[in-house]
Amino acid sequence: MPADSNDQIEFLSLDDVKIQKHNVRTRDIDDGIDDLASSIKALGLLQPITAYYDSANSRYVVLAGQRRLNAHVLLNEKYPKGGFDKIKAILIPEPTNSDDKTALSLAENITHLGMHQTDLIKAVTDLYNVYHDYDMVQEKFGLTRFMVNKYVKLARLPQKIVDAINDGQISANPQTAENAAIRAVDALRSTSSDSDEQLENVIKLARNYASGEFQNEDLDDEARKGGNPDQIAGRARSKVKKKFTVNLSLEVAEKLQRVSEDKGEKEVSTATSFIVKGVTDAYKDLE
């Protein structure tokens, strides 16, 4: 979070700093901590931590930069006279409630690569559960509506499907597996009370979504007609297609690539989805 006119930069004693319970990062905290410590020793702390003064406990609380703080603690233990007993920090006004503390921690950590997916899903879901408003979470914390919607849905998946995602049963690509699982759950209207057999059908249909062999909208349409995953896939596969060649500018092609990577889809699948939706919406205006 960039410092603004209300923020100040200070060097805080490690003894006066603690990690707040609302920090959304809980996993992989010490991964690569030795490398980070070596970098700080050689180059200094390039990015200050973000903290606020907890007036109730007379302590500074780290909002973002837990690993940087841990690296400083490690360096101070190894080199007690090396000047690592203090850490550079951007001080912000103290948040007024626990929800705002969690929200600010999320807003900080979500911009840094390496935040564990489980932490991210839980944090976004917790925020949504507080505000119950996609637009508010999106606007207040800089998240896309797609991201909020996706993580809320992931948090509500039955454990059997979560395990299938994590074990690579749906796709080796986590993004692809997550998006395919969500789509399959929606298509089959699956709930947490489904039997193991029904959940296996969800996983099987998710594999079809993830395979790239089918147009997602075809699977959606056929799933609405009912049947098991094999029947749904069979009907989707038998649909008559007409092939088109589309030339895109380099700028649009690069954007398509980024969107496809975010969705965990092949570019042709993403482009086809946009065309189908656009044509369908435009056709409704003609009726």
N, C-alpha and C positions, 0 to 999 in steps of 0.2 A: 504494500500500500504506500504510494508516494506520500511524502510529508507535505502537509498543507500549512496554512498560516497559523493554525491552532496547535500544530505539533511542534515539539522541540526535540533536539538531539542531545543526549547526555551519555556519559560513561557511568554505568551502574556497577556497583560492587556485586560480585557473584553471591555473596552472603545475603544480599538484600533482594534477590530475585527468586521467584518460584514459578513453576508451570501451573497454569490454571486448569481446573478440572473440566472447563468447557472447551479446551483445545481439542479440535476434531481429529487430529492426527494421533492414533494410538498404536499403529503397527509400523514395522520397519524403521523405527525411530533411530536405532543405532547402526543400521546398515551403512557401511562405508564411512563410519565415523572417523576411523583412523586417517583415511584419505582426506576427509574434510579438515581434520585437525592439522594435517601436514600442509594443506593449502593455506589455511589461516596463518600458520607459523611463518610460511614463506612470503605470503602476499599481504597479510593482514586481513581483517574482516571486511570483505568488499560490500556486503549488504547487511546493514544493521538489523538487529531484531526489532520487533514491534512490541511495545509493552505499555502498561498503564499503571498508575499508582492506586493500589487498593487501600483506600482510606480507612476501612474498617479494621484491617489487619496490619497496617503500616508496612506493607511490602509492595515491591514491584512485581507485577504479574506478566509473564510472557504470553502474548497473544499469538505471535507467529515468530518462528525461529528457534523451535525447541532443539533441533539438531545442532544448530550453530551454538546455542548455549551449552549443550552437552560437550561439544568439541572444545569449547573454552574451558570447561571444568576439567576435561582430560588434559589439556595443555597446562593448566595451572597446577595439576597434580605432578606432571612430569617436570615442569620448569617453574617451580614456585617463585622464583625471582625474575621471571621472564616478562612480567607485565601483563599476564593473562588473568589477573585477579579481578579485572573490570572488563565489561563488554559494552560496545557501542550500541545504543538503542534509540529508536524513534519513540518518543513518548506521546501518547494520544490521550484525549480526555477519557476519564473512567466511564465505561458503559453503565447504564442505569439499572439494567436487570440481566438475569442469566440468559434470556433469549437473545438479547443483543450481543452478549459476550460470545455465545455460540455462533451467531450469525457473522460477527466480525471475524472470528477464527476461520470460519468456512470461506468467507470472501478473501482472506489472506491466502489460505492454503490451497484453494482451488486453482490459483494462478501459478502454482509451483508444480513442476513435473515430479512424479514419484509418490504423490499422495496415494496411499493404499486404497484400492477400489472399495473395499468394505467400509473404510472410514468415510469415504465420499458418499456412498449410498446412504449410510446411516445419518450423516449430517444433513444432507439435502432432505431426507424424509422427515427428520426431526423438525427442520424449519417449516416444512409444509404442514406438518401436524400442528405447529404453533399457529400459523397464519391462515391455513385452509384456503389459500388463494394463490394460484399459479402465477398470476400477473404480478402480485405483490412480491413474491419470492424472486421472480425474474427481474423485476425492476430494482428492488432494494439491493440485491446481491450480485447483479450482473450475470446471472445464469440464463441460458436460453430456455425457452419453454420446453423444447425437445428434451433438454438435459433434465429438467425438473420432473417432467412426466416420466421419462425413462427410469430414473432412479427411484421414484415413488413406486412404480410398477415392479421394479426388481426387488424392492424390499418386501413386497407382498407375495412374491412367488412362493409356492410350496417348496419345502426343503428338498424334496426329491428332484425337482427341476433345477434348483440352485446347485445341487450336487452334480447333476448332469452337465451343467455349464462349467463348473470348476474342474470336473474330471475330463473335459474335452470330448464328451460323448456326442455333443451337437456339432461342434466345430473346434478346430485347433486355434482359431482366432477368437479371443474372448469377446471382442466387440460384435463379431458376427453371431456368436453363440447367444449373447445377451439379447440382441435385437430379434433374432429368430425365435427365441423362447418367448419373448413378450408377444410377438406377432401370433405365434401358435396358440398361446393362452387366450388371446383375444378372439382368434378365429374359432376356437372350439368352446369358447365361453367357459373356460376351466375355472374352478374355484379351489380353495384350500381343502374343501370337504370331498373332493373327487377321490375315487378309489385308485389303488395302485395301477390297475389296468387302464383307467382313464388318463392317468398321468403319463403312463408309457406311450399312449397315443399322442399326447401333447409333445413328448420328446421326439417321437418318430416324425411328426409333422414339422417340428422345428428343424430337424435335419434336412427336410425337403426345402424349407425356406433358406437354410444356410448353404445348400449345395450350389446355388446359382444356376441350377438346371431349369428352374421354373420362373415364370414371371410371378412376382409376389401377389399381384392383384388377381391372377388366375386361381391361385391357391385360396385366396380370401373368398372369391366368388363360389368356388366349389365347396369349401368348408361350410358355407351358409346353407348349402343344399343337403348337408348331412353325409353320413358314411364314415368309414374308418380311414386312416391316413392313406392306405394303399388305394382305396377307391377315389379319394379326393385327388391324389397325385395322378391316377390314371385318367380321370376326366380332364384335369388341367393339362396333361401332356397331349391329349388328343385334340385340343382346340386348334382350329385352323388359324394360321398366322400369315400375315403379309409383311414382307421385309422392306424396310426403308433404310436409306443411307442419309445420314445427317452430318453436315460439315459445321463444326464449331470453331469459333475463334480460339486462339491460344489462351486468351484470358478466361473465357468461359470453360474451356477444357480443363484448365488448372483448378478452377473452382469446383467443377464436377468431380475431379479427382479427390479434392479435399473433403467434399461432402460424402463421397462414396466411402472413403477411408473412415470417416466418423461413424457412418452407419454400418461399417463392416460388410459392405456389399461390393459387387463388381460394378464398374462404371456403367456398363450397358444396362444393368438392372435398375440402378438409380435413375438413369436417364429415361428409361422406359416408364418408370413409376411417375416421373414428373409429367411426361407426355400424356399418359393415361389420365392422370388427375386433371391436367389442364384441358384436355379435349372433353372430358366428361363434364367439367364445370361449364365450359363454353357452350356445350350442346344443350345444357339445361336452360341457358338463356334464350335459345332458339325456340324452345317448346312453349 
